[in-house]
Amino acid sequence: MREAHHPEVGEITLTGVMAALSDPIRVGIVRVLADGRERGWGELRAPVAKSTLSHHLRVLRDAGLTRTRQEGTRCYVTLRREDLQARFPGLLDAVLAAAEEDDVGHQVTVQPAPQRA
């Protein structure tokens, strides 16, 4: 698999970020990732097909909200909090607070990956 494109901080646009956050599932993914932990794609649970979840993750990555890392056959995702804060100070915190207050994205959860023996 080729390396995924991640926009540089200066390439992240306000309209791109806002468009990516226009879907409740994507807001839910951002809420889950807001704890700062890297998550395996298989840990994310949402009421959509795996292909649709993959699409949502790609939209977030292309907008500059997340960073994806591949390790073997597994993919991991993190929130680019510092980059977003540098580009749009306070925006992510405002979005997360509003999402919490309005309960947007609550249907996205995390199921820890099974531990290997």
URWO-V786779 format. One record per run of one state. SS is the DSSP state (H for helix, E for strand, - for the rest). FROM is the first residue (numbers start at 1). TO is the last residue. If there is no record, write none. Layout:
ss,from,to
SS,FROM,TO
SS,FROM,TO
This chain:
ss,from,to
-,1,8
H,9,11
-,12,13
H,14,20
-,21,23
H,24,33
-,34,38
E,39,40
H,41,43
E,44,45
-,46,49
H,50,63
-,64,65
E,66,71
-,72,73
E,74,79
-,80,80
H,81,87
-,88,90
H,91,102
-,103,108
E,109,110
-,111,117
